[in-house]
Amino acid sequence: MKHRIVLALCLLLSTTLSAQEFSLSTNLLDWANLGTANLQAGISLSRHVSLHAGVRYNNWNFGSVEKGNPFQNRARTASLGFRWWPWNVCSSWWFGARAQVEEYNRGGLLRRMKTEEGLAVGAGVAGGYSWMISDHWNLDLGLGFWAGRAWYTQYRCPRCGRVLQSSDGFPIRNVKKWFILPSNEVQVSIAYIF
């Protein structure tokens, strides 16, 4: 009797799972952002809702300390969220929300010699449009913002390790602040739908 129940559950779950749509996508704008590798996986929960988990990674340093032009936009990011699709999952307009955590080290960009290194935790909202290019390929455009809390230290230059001093002479270390920023939901993504 127990074997029949297990067999019936397996058959039920396999037919339920076969109706699910899985997707993998990568944001081309992140790749243009100093080679930030990124991947987002999605699964449809119903006709109008999908769940998404994403990661981003950039550990690259550019320029040269000797030439005085070092810069980096290093980051490790993880996110989890959902999208609501008014028409159908992976087709047409979408609106979403997500939670995100990012460990970062940015410096030397736009001729600014100081570096900020820290951890940011927050939540964001986004919206966009998904074009079906073929049966399995989509092009996604999206824009979003995220807000939260950041803990960081500022350094005098991108790689020297000297903590920056504020105007009153105190080191800018272990600073906590609230932020609202454009998120990595600013995207032009290519998605593969399984």
C-alpha positions in Angstrom: 0.0 0.0 0.0 2.8 2.4 0.9 4.5 1.8 -2.5 1.3 2.7 -4.3 1.0 6.0 -2.4 4.6 6.9 -3.2 4.1 5.9 -6.8 0.9 8.0 -7.1 2.7 11.0 -5.5 5.6 10.7 -7.9 3.3 10.6 -10.9 1.3 13.6 -9.6 4.5 15.6 -9.0 6.0 14.7 -12.3 2.9 15.8 -14.2 2.7 19.0 -12.2 6.4 19.8 -12.7 6.3 19.2 -16.4 3.9 22.2 -16.8 6.4 24.5 -15.2 8.5 26.9 -17.3 12.1 27.4 -16.3 14.3 30.2 -17.6 17.9 31.2 -17.5 18.9 34.8 -18.4 21.9 37.0 -18.4 22.0 40.8 -18.4 24.1 42.2 -21.2 24.4 45.6 -19.4 26.1 43.9 -16.5 28.6 42.3 -18.8 29.3 45.8 -20.2 29.9 47.0 -16.6 33.6 45.9 -16.4 32.8 42.3 -17.1 30.3 41.6 -14.3 29.3 37.9 -14.7 25.6 37.4 -14.0 22.9 34.7 -14.2 19.3 34.7 -13.2 17.1 31.5 -12.9 13.3 31.7 -13.0 10.5 29.3 -12.5 6.8 29.9 -13.2 4.6 29.3 -10.2 1.3 30.0 -12.1 0.2 31.6 -15.3 0.9 35.1 -13.9 3.7 34.6 -11.2 7.3 33.6 -11.5 10.0 33.2 -8.9 13.6 34.4 -9.7 17.0 33.9 -8.1 20.0 35.8 -9.4 23.8 36.1 -8.8 26.3 38.6 -10.0 30.1 38.5 -9.6 32.9 40.9 -10.5 36.4 40.4 -9.0 38.4 42.3 -11.6 40.9 45.2 -11.1 41.8 47.5 -14.0 44.4 50.1 -14.6 47.7 50.4 -12.8 48.8 51.7 -9.5 52.1 52.7 -11.1 50.4 54.8 -13.7 48.0 56.3 -11.2 44.8 55.0 -12.8 43.6 51.9 -10.9 39.9 51.3 -10.8 37.4 48.5 -10.0 33.7 47.9 -9.5 34.0 44.6 -7.7 30.8 43.0 -6.4 29.2 39.8 -5.2 25.4 39.9 -5.3 22.6 37.5 -4.6 18.9 38.2 -5.0 15.6 36.5 -4.6 12.3 37.8 -5.9 9.1 37.4 -7.9 7.5 38.8 -11.0 3.9 39.3 -11.8 2.9 39.0 -15.5 -0.5 40.5 -16.4 -0.6 38.5 -19.7 1.4 35.3 -19.3 4.7 34.2 -17.7 7.7 35.1 -19.9 5.6 37.2 -22.2 4.8 40.9 -22.4 4.9 43.3 -19.4 6.1 42.3 -15.9 6.3 43.9 -12.5 8.4 42.6 -9.7 9.9 42.9 -6.3 13.0 41.3 -4.7 15.4 41.1 -1.8 19.1 41.6 -2.5 22.4 41.5 -0.6 25.7 42.8 -2.1 29.3 42.9 -1.0 31.1 45.5 -3.0 34.4 47.4 -3.5 34.2 50.4 -5.9 36.9 52.9 -6.5 38.8 54.9 -9.1 35.7 55.2 -11.3 35.0 58.5 -13.0 38.4 59.9 -11.9 37.5 59.6 -8.2 40.4 58.3 -6.3 38.5 57.2 -3.2 37.2 53.7 -2.7 34.1 52.5 -0.8 34.0 49.0 0.4 31.1 47.4 2.3 27.9 45.4 2.4 24.5 46.6 1.2 21.2 44.8 2.1 17.8 45.9 0.7 14.7 45.3 -1.3 13.7 46.6 -4.7 10.9 47.0 -7.2 11.2 46.8 -11.0 9.2 46.6 -14.2 9.8 45.8 -17.8 8.8 44.1 -21.0 9.7 40.7 -22.4 9.7 40.1 -26.2 9.4 36.5 -27.4 12.0 36.2 -30.1 11.4 32.5 -30.8 9.9 29.5 -28.9 12.9 29.4 -26.5 14.5 32.9 -26.6 13.3 36.2 -25.1 14.7 39.7 -25.0 13.9 41.5 -21.7 14.1 45.2 -21.0 13.7 46.4 -17.4 14.2 49.2 -15.0 14.2 49.2 -11.2 15.3 50.7 -7.9 16.4 49.2 -4.7 16.7 50.7 -1.2 18.1 49.5 2.0 21.0 49.8 4.4 24.8 49.9 3.7 27.7 49.4 6.0 31.0 50.6 4.5 34.5 52.1 4.9 36.0 54.7 2.6 39.6 54.5 1.6 41.8 57.3 0.3 42.7 55.6 -3.0 41.6 52.4 -4.9 44.3 50.1 -3.6 46.4 51.9 -0.9 44.4 50.7 2.2 44.6 54.1 3.9 41.2 55.0 5.5 39.8 58.3 4.3 39.4 61.1 6.9 36.3 63.2 7.2 36.4 67.0 7.3 36.5 66.8 11.1 39.5 64.5 11.1 37.7 61.2 12.0 38.2 58.1 9.8 35.3 57.2 7.6 35.1 53.7 8.9 32.1 51.4 9.7 29.6 54.0 8.4 26.0 53.0 8.3 23.6 54.8 5.9 20.3 54.3 4.1 20.3 54.4 0.3 18.1 54.4 -2.7 19.8 53.4 -6.0 19.1 52.1 -9.5 19.5 48.4 -9.2 20.9 45.8 -11.5 17.3 45.5 -12.7 18.5 48.1 -15.3 18.7 45.5 -17.9 18.8 44.3 -21.4 18.8 40.6 -21.0 18.7 37.5 -23.1 16.6 34.7 -21.6 16.4 31.0 -22.6 13.0 29.4 -21.8 13.1 25.6 -21.2 
